[in-house]
């Protein structure tokens, strides 16, 4: 009997939302990701001690300034981990630009090129990497420039129609609308749970898929931030789904065919591109999107700072 995970893979490309190599080998996703949050989880695992020691030794040899050392250590560790993961997947590894750069277009572009260069030093070309940026106006503009240079991007922390439309207008390779965090907000506001068919996060990602199809855009939609398998299965047919190991395990253990739930519509009339004032006003009108984008950037930055502090201790 086919597992739900295998059946899901016939409708959507499955991406592993983890840096755990054992999970990646077990569930055989197409793509994977690495970020400060996932690196923190792996920091104390015995299997990664050698990798961390090797990268920190290289940082000490290359850089004398302490602050620059810490920043470089985070980048080297992310790329080393990404390079290791890339050997076990057929697709791409998403690697994150620091959240503190979310409102700095120029710094985001510079950091993206630095990450791509670190991958190149390990023999991994840009076609195997996605640069992950927050879906701020500045992050989207940075992605637009990088895409023109042949560096493809994953725009994350996407919660509003305005963010999605601006990403499509910019021609970014992939967007990651968040399911669970959208639902969390509405659950907190209403005090109720939602069935998958009425789940606000699921409906939001469905609307993004419809928007990309109606406009005839090439951008890939990847549902992210799932809280349960019901949300995952309600988005079968979304081009890509990034799923945590715990939910991958549940899907792999459950037998049964998964029906396609999302159909990408045929192209129709494409709306006019959003300029900056229109983007900011439209996004501002969505209280949920404002709250969750700001919160998401802060949380990503907290994990980045925690990782930097741990690496600083080791460097000393």
N, C-alpha and C positions, 0 to 999 in steps of 0.2 A: 504494500500500500504506500502511496506517495505521501510524504510529509507535507505539512502546510508550507514549510520553508521552500522545499523544492517546487511545489506548485506555484508559490508566489514568484519564484524566479522566472517563471514562464511569462509573467506579466510585467515585471519591473526588474531593473538591475538593482541588486542588493549591495549596499555599502556597509562596511563594519564601522560602527561608531565606537572605536576602541583602538588602543595601541598595543593590546595584548596579542602577542604572536600566536600563542596557543589557540586563542579563540579564532583568529584569522585562519589558521591552518585547519581548524575543525569545521568552520562554516563556509569556507571558500567564497568570500565575497568578491565582487568585481573590483571595487575601490575600497580605500580605507582613509583614515585621517589621523593626524597627530596635532596636539595643541598643548598649552601649558597644563590644563586640567588633567589630561590623560598622562602627560609626562610625570606629574606629581604622583599619580596613582602607582606608576611603575618605579618611582624613585627608590623605594626601600626594598624592592624585590631582589633577591639574590642574583637572579639571572641577568640583571642589568648593571651590576656593580662594575664589571669589566668595561662595558661600553662607556659608562659615566667616567670612570677613572681615565680611560684612554682620551676622551674628549677634553677633560679638564687639563690633562698633561699637555695636550696640544695648545690649548688656550694660554697656559702659562708660558709656553715657549714663543708664542706669537705676539702677545700683548702684555705691556707692562702696567698701563693705567688700570686701576682697580675697577672703576665704573665701566670702562670699555670691556674689560675682561668678563664681567658678569653678563653684559648684554651679548657679547660674542659667545659665551658659554651656552646661553639659552638657545641661540641660533644653531650652534654646532650640534647641540644635543637633539634639537628638533629634527635637524636634517639627518643626523646619524640614525635616529630612530626611524625616520621616514624612509631612508635608504634601505634599512633592514626589512621594513615592511614591504617595500616595493618588490623585493625578490620573491614574495609569496602571493602576489596578486597580479592579475593580467592588466589591470587598469592603472588608475592614478592614485597618488597620495596627496591629500590636501594638507597644506602647511600654512599656519596662521601668522599674519602680521600682528604685532603687539596691539592690544586693544587701546592702549594710550595714544596710538597714532590714528585713531578712528576719525579725527577731525582735522588731520594734516595730510593733504593730498600729496605734497612733495615728499614728505618723509615716508609715506606709505609706498610710493613708487621706488624710492631708494632702497627701502628694506626688502621689497620684493626682488629687486635685482641682486641684492646681496644673498638672499636665500637661493635664488636660481644659480648663482655662481658657486655656492657651497655644494649644491647638488651636482653641478657640472664637474667639480673636483673629484666627485665620487663616481663619475661616469654615468650619471643619470641626466638625461636631457629634459628640456622644458615640457616635452610632450608627455612625460610621465608625472608631471606635477601640476597641481592646482594651487594658486595662491589664494588663501582665504582672507577676506576683508569684511568688515562690518558694513551693512547696507546704509551707511550715512551718505549724505550728498557728496562729501569729500571722498569717501571710500569708493563710491560708484564712479566718480570722475577719475580716480586713480586706476580703477579697473579698466575703464575705457581706454586709457593711455597704454596700459600694459597689454591689453588685447591687440592693439595695433602693432605692438612690438613682438607679437607671437607668444606672449605669456598669458595663459588662460587662467581664469579666476573663478572662485567659488564665493559668492556674496552671501554672507550668513547674517543671523539676527534679523531676519526679514519678517515683518509683522503687518505691513500695510499694503494696500493696493498701490499707493504712490511709490513705495519702495520697489515693488515688483515692476511697475511700468517704467520707472527710471532705469532699472537694470536692463530691461528689454531694449529700451531706447539706446542704451550704451553698448549693446551687443555683447554682454558678458556671456561667458560659456555656460555657467551654472548658477542657479539660485537655490538657497536652502530655506524655504518658508518653514517656520516652527509650528508644530502641532501642539505639543503638550503645554508649552508656555502660554499659548493663546488660550487653551482650555482652562489652564490654571487661573488665569485672570478672570474669566467669565464665571468660573466656579466660585471664586472668592466673592465676586460681586453679587451673585445670585443665591449662593448657599445651596446649590443643587448639583447633582451629578448629571451627566449627559450620556445617552445611548450613542453608539457610534454613528448612527444615521443622522443624529441632530447635533453631534459634537461640533462646537464652534471652530476648533482647530482643524478638524477634518474638512469642514466646509470651506475654511479659508484656503487650504491647499487645493481643494477642488476648484475654487474660483481662480487661483493662480494658473492652474493647468488650463482652464477654459480661456483665460486671457491670453496665454502664450499661443494657444491654438488659433483663436479668432484673429489674432494679429499676424499670424504667420511668422512668428519669431523663431530663431534657431536656438535660443536659450533652453538649456535643459532644466527641468524642475525636479528638485530632490526633496521630498518630504523628510523632516527631521524632528528630533525632540519628541519621541513617542513615550507615552506613559503606560500603554498596555497593548496587547496584540490586537484587540478590537479596533483600535485606531489604525494600526498597520494594515490589517485586512480590508478596512474601509477605504484604503487608498491604493489597493492593488490595481495596477495599470498606470499609476503615476510613474513617469519615466525612471526615476531612481528613488530609493528609500534608504536612508541611513539608520541603522538599527543597532541598539546596544546588545552586548553578548547575552544578557539575561533574557531579553525578548527573543533573540535568535534561538536560544536554547528551548524556549517554550514552543516556538514555531516548528523547530526540528523534531520535538517530541510528540507533537500533535499530528495525527494522520488526517488526511482529507483533502479534497480538491478545493482550491481557492478560486472563486469567481472574480472576473474582472469587474472592478467597481468604478474605475475612472476611464473615460474615453476622451481623448484629445480631439476637439472639434476641428472641422475643416477651416481653412483660412478665410476670413472675410475682410471687412474694411479695417485698416490699421488706424488707431487714434493718433492725433497729433502728439509729437514728443512733449514731455513736460520740461519747462524751464525751471530754474531754481526757485523763484517765488511760488510757482504753482505746486512744485513738489513739497516745499516746506509748509505751505498752507494746507494742502490736502492731508499730509501726514499729521499735522497739528490737530486736525479735526478728529482724528482717531485716538481717543484717550488710551485705549489698550495698547496700541502700537507705540505711543510715546512712552508709556510706563515701561513696557517690556524691552524696548530698545535701550533705554537709559540703564535699566537694571542689568540687562545682559552685558553691556559694555563694562559696567562696574564689576560684575562678577568675574568676567574674563580677566580684567585687570588685577583683581584680588589674587586669582590663581597665579597670574604672571609674577606678581610681586612675591608671593610665597615661594615660588620656584626660584626666583632670583635670590632670595634670602638663603635658601638651602644651598644653592650653588656657591654663594659668597662664602658661606661657612666652610665648604669643602675647599674652595680656592685658597683660603687662608691657612 
